[in-house]
Amino acid sequence: MREKRYPWKSFLKKIAVIAVPVALQNLLATTGSMVDTMMIASLGKAEVGAVGLCAQFSSLMFSGYWGFVGGGMLFYSQYWGANDDDGINRSYGLTLSCMMAVGFLFGVLAVCFPETVMRMYTDKTHIREIGVQYLRIAGFGYPLTVFSMAMAALLRCTGKVRIPLWGSVVGVLTNMLLNWVLIFGHLGFKPMGVRGAALATVISQTVSCAVVILSARRSGHAYLLAVKRHFRWSAEFVRIYLKKCFPIICNEVLIGLGNMVINIVLGRQPEEAIAALAVFRTIEGLIIGFFAGFSNASSVLVGTQVGAGRLDTAYGRAWRLVYLCQGFIAVLGIALICLHTPILRLMGMSGESFRLAYGMILIYIAFGIIRMGNWTQNDTFRAAGDALRGTVLEIVFMWTMVLPLVCVSGLVLKWPTLAVFALCYADEPVRYVLMQIHLFRGKWIRPVTPEGQKALRGWKPDRTLICEED
């Protein structure tokens, strides 16, 4: 009798349909950021460092709204699997409302209180002054960034992964052109320096959002533009939504605050280290961009099966996705190490800043394979309805292990920059073991749909079971 094998070909095709457009979109964004950094690097290392610190404030905003994205995708994917149109529309309306509140809050802080923001991130007066110029303009684009992410999450979970990709293509190309025009003063414009980079970002975000909306309208997308159906919430629905989202929100906010503390410590390193960190963050976006493809694939491919009640298929997909993601990130990391010299040279790194940037890349790749495994597992748990386990582990280890080590080594013991940087990832191996145990036990499958809840009764995980893909 012929042994039955897992249908890898079909499974990989499903991953590619979701992961490739998302990875390409993030690759475009990272390429645009790298070009921005190259252009800004010609102005000086202080400018690179200042804009890099402003990006850390944007990352804090990301932490503020990403909890709602994670919660929203949990509901989108499961309701999509259960063919519940009303559930998708209500989930999107509530998610969008919460996200936009965060976007407007950070926009106000950036535009009205940029000095306070920059003083928080660095003690270098010259770098602070440059950052203030950038934030006063860039802050107007923060609500647009959040709006774009909200639309992208909904479209990806409902089978329209190409629309956000096209929006990103147009946005990145617009940003690159406007950077060349506004930073250096081409085509009759006056040179604006970092203010030109900020203005280019705001305009390109506006263009990107417009392209996504027009493309969704042209394709007849049933959810994105159904505004009248977005806000029909009942008290019970809001309660369930917030109950599922609350752990994710706490996770992202507390991790964001923890990363802010880490960036404050690193922002008090020498100027060469600050410039190197800014360049590293841009390169890190390349790794995270590819990871985001697997992350979205995990959320959709697992969440839809949980919502539809096909729990064995969801379980089988989950652990395979984790290992595929880690293997892909390992290959990407090796390629990045081989190409580090031309990349860092193009981004203005030389001497001590080059050494530090390369050291950060090596440290990140060493820990990044485990780190991406942790992230993929956490996103998988969330999509299946378990927003608590990964959250607790990440928060506990961040605040009881990572932050004390980084603060003491950087502010008290004054260790070298690379030693402090390495301690930022000290918790990843321990959490990985704990997450793997939880993954194979299968207790993270917690449906929100009636179909999934019915199938859960009496279900037990079986790693040896071969399930045909739908």
C-alpha positions in Angstrom: 0.0 0.0 0.0 1.4 3.4 -1.0 2.2 5.7 1.9 0.1 8.8 1.9 2.2 12.0 1.9 1.6 15.6 2.8 0.6 17.6 -0.3 3.6 20.0 -0.2 3.1 21.3 -3.7 -0.5 22.5 -3.0 0.6 23.9 0.4 3.5 25.8 -1.0 1.3 27.3 -3.7 -1.1 28.6 -1.1 1.7 30.2 0.8 3.1 31.8 -2.3 -0.2 33.3 -3.3 -0.2 35.3 0.0 3.4 35.5 1.0 5.0 36.6 -2.3 2.9 39.8 -2.8 3.3 40.7 0.8 7.1 40.1 0.7 7.3 42.1 -2.6 5.4 44.9 -1.1 7.7 45.0 1.9 10.8 44.6 -0.3 9.7 47.6 -2.2 9.2 49.6 1.0 12.6 48.5 2.3 14.3 49.4 -1.1 12.6 52.8 -0.9 13.9 53.2 2.7 17.4 52.2 1.6 17.4 54.7 -1.3 16.1 57.4 1.2 19.0 56.5 3.5 21.5 56.8 0.6 20.2 60.2 -0.3 20.1 61.4 3.3 23.6 60.0 3.9 25.0 62.5 1.4 23.9 65.2 3.8 25.9 63.7 6.7 25.9 61.0 9.4 24.0 63.3 11.8 21.1 63.5 9.4 21.1 59.8 9.0 21.0 59.3 12.7 18.3 61.9 13.3 16.0 60.4 10.7 16.7 57.0 12.1 15.6 58.1 15.6 12.4 59.6 14.1 11.8 56.1 12.6 11.9 54.7 16.1 9.1 57.0 17.1 7.2 55.7 14.1 7.9 52.2 15.4 6.4 53.1 18.7 3.2 54.2 16.8 3.4 50.9 15.0 3.3 49.1 18.4 0.3 51.2 19.4 -1.9 50.2 16.4 -0.5 46.8 15.5 -2.4 45.1 18.3 -5.6 46.1 16.6 -4.2 44.8 13.3 -3.5 41.4 14.9 -6.9 41.3 16.5 -8.6 42.4 13.3 -6.8 39.7 11.2 -8.0 37.1 13.8 -11.6 38.0 13.0 -11.2 38.7 9.3 -9.6 35.3 8.6 -12.0 33.3 10.7 -15.1 35.1 9.4 -13.7 34.7 5.9 -13.4 30.9 6.4 -17.0 30.8 7.7 -18.3 33.0 4.9 -19.6 35.6 7.4 -19.7 38.9 5.5 -21.4 40.9 8.3 -18.7 39.7 10.7 -15.9 40.9 8.4 -17.5 44.3 7.9 -18.1 44.9 11.6 -14.6 43.8 12.5 -13.0 46.1 9.9 -15.0 49.1 11.1 -14.1 48.6 14.7 -10.4 47.9 13.9 -10.2 50.9 11.7 -11.7 53.2 14.3 -9.2 52.1 17.0 -6.2 52.3 14.7 -7.0 55.8 13.4 -7.3 57.0 17.0 -3.7 55.9 17.5 -2.5 57.4 14.2 -4.0 60.8 15.0 -2.5 60.8 18.5 1.0 60.2 17.2 0.5 62.7 14.4 -0.4 65.4 16.9 2.7 64.5 19.1 5.0 64.7 16.1 3.7 67.9 14.7 3.0 69.9 17.9 5.7 68.5 20.3 8.7 67.3 18.2 11.2 68.7 20.6 9.9 66.6 23.4 9.9 63.5 21.2 13.5 64.0 20.1 14.7 64.8 23.6 13.4 61.5 24.7 15.4 59.6 22.1 18.8 61.2 22.3 21.0 63.6 24.2 22.8 64.9 21.1 21.6 68.5 20.5 22.6 68.7 16.9 20.8 65.4 16.1 17.7 66.6 18.0 17.5 69.8 16.0 17.5 67.9 12.7 15.0 65.4 13.9 12.6 68.2 14.9 12.6 69.5 11.4 11.7 66.1 10.0 9.0 65.2 12.6 7.1 68.5 12.1 6.3 67.5 8.5 6.3 63.7 8.7 3.7 63.7 11.5 1.0 64.7 9.0 1.6 61.3 7.3 1.1 59.2 10.4 -2.7 58.8 10.0 -2.2 57.9 6.4 0.3 55.2 7.3 -2.2 53.7 9.8 -5.1 53.9 7.3 -2.9 52.1 4.7 -2.1 49.3 7.1 -5.7 48.9 8.1 -6.8 48.5 4.4 -3.9 46.1 3.6 -4.8 43.8 6.5 -8.4 43.5 5.4 -7.5 43.0 1.7 -4.9 40.3 2.4 -7.3 38.3 4.6 -10.1 38.4 2.0 -8.0 37.3 -1.0 -7.0 40.6 -2.5 -3.3 40.6 -1.8 -2.3 42.3 -5.0 -4.1 45.6 -4.3 -1.8 46.6 -1.4 1.1 45.6 -3.5 0.2 48.0 -6.3 -0.4 50.7 -3.8 3.1 50.1 -2.4 4.7 50.1 -5.9 3.2 53.5 -6.8 3.9 54.9 -3.3 7.6 53.9 -3.3 8.3 55.1 -6.8 6.6 58.4 -5.9 8.6 58.7 -2.7 11.9 58.0 -4.5 11.2 60.6 -7.2 10.1 63.3 -4.7 13.1 62.6 -2.5 15.4 63.3 -5.4 13.5 66.5 -6.2 12.9 67.9 -2.7 16.1 66.8 -0.8 18.5 68.1 -3.3 16.4 70.8 -5.1 16.0 69.4 -8.6 13.5 70.5 -11.3 13.4 74.1 -10.1 12.7 73.3 -6.4 14.8 74.6 -3.6 16.9 72.1 -1.6 15.0 71.1 1.6 17.3 68.5 3.1 15.6 66.2 5.7 12.4 68.4 5.4 12.2 67.4 1.8 12.5 63.7 2.7 9.6 64.1 5.2 7.4 66.0 2.7 8.1 63.3 0.1 7.0 60.6 2.5 3.7 62.4 3.3 2.8 62.9 -0.4 3.7 59.3 -1.3 1.6 57.9 1.5 -1.4 60.0 0.2 -0.8 58.6 -3.3 -0.5 55.0 -2.1 -3.8 55.2 -0.1 -5.6 56.7 -3.2 -4.3 53.9 -5.4 -5.5 51.2 -2.9 -9.0 52.8 -2.6 -9.4 53.2 -6.4 -8.2 49.7 -7.1 -10.5 48.2 -4.5 -13.4 50.1 -6.0 -12.5 49.0 -9.5 -12.3 45.3 -8.4 -15.7 45.5 -6.7 -14.3 44.5 -3.3 -17.2 43.6 -1.1 -15.8 44.9 2.2 -13.4 47.8 2.0 -15.9 50.4 0.7 -19.0 49.1 2.4 -18.8 52.0 4.8 -22.5 51.8 6.0 -21.9 48.2 7.2 -18.7 48.9 9.0 -20.2 50.5 12.1 -23.1 48.2 13.0 -21.7 47.0 16.3 -23.6 45.4 19.1 -22.4 45.6 22.7 -21.7 41.9 22.7 -19.6 42.1 19.5 -17.5 44.9 20.9 -17.0 42.9 24.1 -15.9 39.8 22.2 -13.6 41.8 19.9 -11.9 43.7 22.8 -11.6 40.5 24.8 -9.6 38.9 22.0 -7.7 42.0 21.1 -6.8 43.1 24.6 -3.9 40.7 25.1 -2.5 41.6 21.6 -2.8 45.3 22.3 -1.1 44.9 25.7 1.6 42.9 24.1 2.3 45.4 21.3 2.2 48.5 23.6 4.4 47.0 26.3 6.8 45.6 23.8 6.8 49.0 22.0 7.6 50.8 25.3 10.3 48.3 26.0 11.8 48.9 22.5 11.6 52.6 23.2 13.7 52.1 26.3 16.2 50.1 24.3 16.4 52.8 21.7 16.9 55.5 24.4 19.9 53.5 25.7 21.3 53.0 22.2 20.6 56.7 21.4 23.1 57.6 24.0 25.9 55.8 22.3 28.5 57.6 20.1 27.3 59.4 16.9 28.9 56.7 14.7 26.9 54.1 16.6 23.6 56.0 16.1 24.3 56.3 12.4 25.1 52.6 12.2 21.9 51.7 14.1 19.8 53.8 11.7 21.3 52.0 8.7 20.9 48.6 10.4 17.2 49.3 11.1 16.7 49.9 7.3 18.4 46.6 6.5 16.4 44.9 9.2 13.3 45.9 7.3 14.5 43.7 4.5 14.4 40.6 6.8 11.1 41.6 8.4 9.6 42.3 5.0 10.1 38.7 3.9 9.0 37.5 7.3 5.8 39.5 7.0 4.8 37.3 4.0 5.0 34.2 6.1 3.3 36.0 9.0 0.3 36.9 6.8 0.3 33.4 5.3 0.1 31.9 8.8 -2.7 34.2 9.9 -4.8 33.5 6.8 -4.0 29.9 6.1 -4.4 28.8 9.7 -7.2 31.3 10.7 -9.5 30.4 7.8 -9.3 26.7 8.6 -10.0 27.3 12.3 -13.0 29.5 11.4 -14.3 26.8 9.0 -13.9 24.0 11.6 -11.1 22.2 9.8 -8.8 22.0 12.8 -6.6 19.1 11.7 -5.6 21.1 8.6 -5.0 24.2 10.6 -2.7 22.3 13.0 -0.8 20.7 10.2 -0.3 24.0 8.4 0.9 25.8 11.5 4.1 24.0 12.5 5.1 23.6 8.8 4.8 27.3 8.3 7.1 28.0 11.3 9.9 25.9 10.0 9.5 27.1 6.4 9.8 30.7 7.6 12.9 30.0 9.6 14.6 28.2 6.7 13.9 31.0 4.4 15.2 33.6 6.8 18.4 31.6 7.2 19.0 31.7 3.5 18.2 35.4 3.3 20.6 36.1 6.2 23.5 34.3 4.5 22.9 36.3 1.3 22.9 39.5 3.3 26.2 38.7 5.0 27.8 38.0 1.6 26.6 41.3 0.2 27.1 43.5 3.3 30.1 45.5 2.0 28.5 47.1 -1.1 25.2 47.6 0.8 26.8 49.4 3.7 29.1 51.4 1.5 26.2 52.6 -0.6 24.4 53.7 2.6 27.3 55.9 3.6 29.0 53.7 6.2 32.7 53.8 6.6 35.3 53.3 9.4 33.8 52.8 12.8 30.2 53.1 11.6 30.8 50.4 9.0 32.3 48.1 11.7 29.4 48.6 14.0 26.7 48.2 11.3 28.3 44.9 10.1 28.5 43.7 13.7 24.8 44.4 14.2 23.9 42.5 11.1 25.9 39.4 12.2 24.3 39.5 15.7 20.8 40.0 14.2 21.2 37.1 11.8 22.4 34.8 14.5 19.4 35.5 16.6 17.0 36.4 13.8 16.3 32.8 12.7 15.0 32.0 16.2 13.3 35.4 16.5 11.3 35.0 13.3 10.2 31.5 14.5 8.9 33.1 17.7 7.0 35.8 15.8 5.5 33.3 13.3 4.3 31.1 16.1 2.8 34.1 18.0 0.9 35.3 14.8 -0.3 31.7 14.2 -1.6 31.5 17.8 -3.4 34.8 17.5 -5.1 33.9 14.2 -6.4 30.7 15.7 -7.9 32.6 18.7 -5.1 32.4 21.4 -3.9 35.9 21.9 -2.6 35.2 25.4 0.3 32.7 25.6 2.7 34.5 23.2 1.8 37.8 24.8 2.6 36.7 28.3 5.9 35.2 27.3 7.1 38.1 25.3 6.1 40.7 27.9 7.5 38.8 30.9 10.9 38.1 29.2 11.2 41.7 27.8 10.6 43.4 31.1 12.3 41.0 33.5 15.3 39.9 31.4 16.0 42.0 28.3 15.5 45.5 29.6 17.4 45.1 32.9 20.4 43.6 30.9 20.4 46.4 28.3 19.9 49.3 30.8 22.6 48.1 33.2 25.1 47.2 30.4 24.5 50.4 28.4 23.9 53.1 31.1 25.8 51.8 34.2 28.6 49.5 33.0 29.1 51.4 29.7 29.8 48.2 27.7 30.7 48.5 24.0 27.7 49.2 21.6 27.7 45.7 20.1 27.6 44.0 23.5 24.6 46.0 24.5 23.0 45.4 21.1 23.4 41.6 21.5 21.6 41.6 24.8 18.5 42.9 23.1 17.9 39.3 21.8 18.9 37.4 25.0 15.4 36.0 25.6 14.7 34.6 22.1 16.1 31.0 22.6 14.3 30.5 25.9 11.0 31.7 24.5 11.4 29.6 21.4 11.5 26.4 23.4 8.4 27.4 25.4 6.5 28.4 22.2 7.3 25.1 20.5 5.9 23.1 23.4 2.7 25.2 23.2 2.5 24.8 19.4 2.6 21.0 19.4 0.1 20.7 22.2 -2.5 22.5 20.0 -4.2 24.4 22.8 -3.8 27.6 20.9 -6.8 26.7 18.6 -9.7 28.7 20.0 -12.3 29.5 17.4 -14.6 32.5 17.4 -17.1 31.1 14.8 -19.8 28.5 15.5 -18.3 26.1 13.0 -15.0 26.2 14.7 -16.3 25.9 18.2 -18.4 22.9 17.2 -15.4 21.1 15.6 -13.3 21.8 18.7 -15.4 19.6 21.0 -13.4 16.4 21.5 -10.7 17.4 19.1 -7.1 16.4 19.8 -3.9 17.3 17.9 -2.2 14.6 15.8 1.0 15.5 14.2 1.1 12.2 12.2 -2.2 12.9 10.6 -2.1 13.7 6.8 -4.8 16.2 5.7 -5.6 17.0 2.2 -5.5 20.7 1.4 -8.8 22.3 0.5 
